[in-house]
Amino acid sequence: MTAVSQQTPNPEVVLRAVGLAKTFRLGFFRKRVEAVKDVSFDVHRGEIFGFLGPNGAGKTTTLKMLMGLIFPSRGRAEVLGLPVPRLAAKRRVGYLPESPYFYDYLTPEEFLDFIGALCDVPSAERRRRADRLIARVGLDHARGRPLRKFSKGMLQRIGIAQALMGDPELVILDEPMTGLDPIGRKEVRDLIVELHAEGRTIFFSTHILPDVEMICDRVAIVVGGAIRNVGPLGALLSARLLSTEVVLQPPPGAPLALPPGTHQHTGTDGLRLDLPEGADVDGFLGTALAAGARVLSVSPRRESLEDLFVREARRPAGDKQT
Amino acid sequence: MNRARENDRVSTIGPMLAIARNTFREAARNKILYSLLFFAVLLILSAVALGELSLNEEARMIRDVGLFGIDIFSVLIAIFVGVNLLYKELDLKTVYTILPKPIARWEFVLGKWLGMLMTLGIQIAVMGAVLALIMLAQGGHPDAAVAKAVWLLFVNVTIVTSVALLFSSFSSPFLSGFFSLGVFVVGRSVPDLRQLGARAGGGVARVIDVAASVLPNLHLYYPSGTIVGAERVTVHAQFVSANYLVWTTLYGLGYSVAVLSLAMFIFRRRDFV
């Protein structure tokens, strides 16, 4: 795991995993399957924390350990300073499970009232909160409809609403954008930002990287059941130039001399060149312009979260980070 | 990590009652239960026709067949719903939403059980009311004996529900149903089982004795035709005493608490994968 220095000195930790591991025994022969091997991270108060990993990396198992649904084989977890699964901590946390399924014979109002009662919210306040949350997640039109008639996106919205019924200070969302269309994803993203602006801490797992890049303060990357990287996004991404994309209209006549290792293809707007790291971009552009080429754009490409994610996912366990 | 420790608050029964109310609401919206209730009422109504066939025994026939109908259908409903109580929550993954809320696992199990008893209590009350109405319509008078018999049947399903819920905490509905029905059938035959053991003698007697002690004695709740306190018990005449009622109710509650405790113990140690 790569330790990255924190931005804020001594921030308050609201969620802590220390060496969490889970081994399941499956099948007739009780074969051991290590779903989570070693997961450690801290989530600080007031941040949006992204928990990233490819499918099967152990994200959901980790979240279930944090919520007390699964007991770890090793390690420990603390929520709001209390060991999991203490009720005093659960009272201050809102959780959305992955691909949520709810009591489908209930309407959104009935369901949220039920969840409010579980959170010990007084009856009148339950009604107020349910009303507000139904409107907030955009389900006003479906108030009286039983949940069995809800689409996947609508279920995801009511799932987020139920996570907020207890007015939690820490919101934990397992794959909140999965199954949503682009508009739905944006709405959930905006909602997360709003919740953050209200002072709540948000921890969510996902494998949809653009969402993370847009809203997360810090991320942890889990691969094969172990944390590979954790820290602020800016500190994790390499600042070095990976390549430079140049789009130009080539001069008539003799072809341009390209730097070694340059990839090229012809697009609708012209010739698209991808000059490798270390290529003499200025020299190439000078030569091209002198030969009569028309340069349309020059874009330096630095490491993206996707590059980092793919790099970490491909790196064999135990390898030093490059 | 501690597998069990989660009760660190001053417990309120609000969340547990919310589970009970929701369990009741789920049953109330289950069409299959209405079908079972319909058939139970049909069976009770058929007692009138059977009563016509019996000479001078119409009233007794109506009581006996009516109580038989309440007994069988309440047990069927208890097993049908009971075996699904926890299994369905796991299978449909609703438990992933509920257990992260501030409710202990044992409260969840107890809430489900209470909700189930609310459902069965109302169903038995409806069936008992239908029986009483039929008796009145036939010129009879539903007396305390019938009320006591109906109460015993409610205690009976309290035990059956607890047993079904126990099996539901670790087994599939099919197996749970099979085992629960087995416990009901054998539990109803505990006096016969003991007699069989006494006749067999030796090791067999001891095995049967242990089995009869571990299984619930459900015969206590449908005692017609047997000897209780040196008296032959019949539903239609001199029925069981108030003492008998209190004692069997306490036995039923005690047995249910023991079985429920075991269900809670299993449930609180489970991983919800």
Boltz contact constraints between the chains, C-beta under 6 A:
constraints:
  - contact:
      token1: [A, 67]
      token2: [B, 100]
      max_distance: 6.0
  - contact:
      token1: [A, 69]
      token2: [B, 272]
      max_distance: 6.0
  - contact:
      token1: [A, 70]
      token2: [B, 271]
      max_distance: 6.0
  - contact:
      token1: [A, 71]
      token2: [B, 1]
      max_distance: 6.0
  - contact:
      token1: [A, 71]
      token2: [B, 3]
      max_distance: 6.0
  - contact:
      token1: [A, 71]
      token2: [B, 271]
      max_distance: 6.0
  - contact:
      token1: [A, 72]
      token2: [B, 1]
      max_distance: 6.0
  - contact:
      token1: [A, 76]
      token2: [B, 1]
      max_distance: 6.0
  - contact:
      token1: [A, 85]
      token2: [B, 6]
      max_distance: 6.0
  - contact:
      token1: [A, 86]
      token2: [B, 6]
      max_distance: 6.0
  - contact:
      token1: [A, 86]
      token2: [B, 8]
      max_distance: 6.0
  - contact:
      token1: [A, 87]
      token2: [B, 6]
      max_distance: 6.0
  - contact:
      token1: [A, 87]
      token2: [B, 8]
      max_distance: 6.0
  - contact:
      token1: [A, 87]
      token2: [B, 9]
      max_distance: 6.0
  - contact:
      token1: [A, 87]
      token2: [B, 102]
      max_distance: 6.0
  - contact:
      token1: [A, 88]
      token2: [B, 8]
      max_distance: 6.0
  - contact:
      token1: [A, 88]
      token2: [B, 9]
      max_distance: 6.0
  - contact:
      token1: [A, 90]
      token2: [B, 102]
      max_distance: 6.0
  - contact:
      token1: [A, 91]
      token2: [B, 102]
      max_distance: 6.0
  - contact:
      token1: [A, 95]
      token2: [B, 100]
      max_distance: 6.0
  - contact:
      token1: [A, 97]
      token2: [B, 96]
      max_distance: 6.0
  - contact:
      token1: [A, 97]
      token2: [B, 97]
      max_distance: 6.0
  - contact:
      token1: [A, 101]
      token2: [B, 92]
      max_distance: 6.0
  - contact:
      token1: [A, 101]
      token2: [B, 93]
      max_distance: 6.0
  - contact:
      token1: [A, 105]
      token2: [B, 29]
      max_distance: 6.0
  - contact:
      token1: [A, 114]
      token2: [B, 18]
      max_distance: 6.0
  - contact:
      token1: [A, 114]
      token2: [B, 22]
      max_distance: 6.0
  - contact:
      token1: [A, 117]
      token2: [B, 18]
      max_distance: 6.0
  - contact:
      token1: [A, 118]
      token2: [B, 15]
      max_distance: 6.0
  - contact:
      token1: [A, 118]
      token2: [B, 18]
      max_distance: 6.0
  - contact:
      token1: [A, 118]
      token2: [B, 101]
      max_distance: 6.0
  - contact:
      token1: [A, 118]
      token2: [B, 103]
      max_distance: 6.0
  - contact:
      token1: [A, 119]
      token2: [B, 101]
      max_distance: 6.0
  - contact:
      token1: [A, 120]
      token2: [B, 12]
      max_distance: 6.0
  - contact:
      token1: [A, 120]
      token2: [B, 14]
      max_distance: 6.0
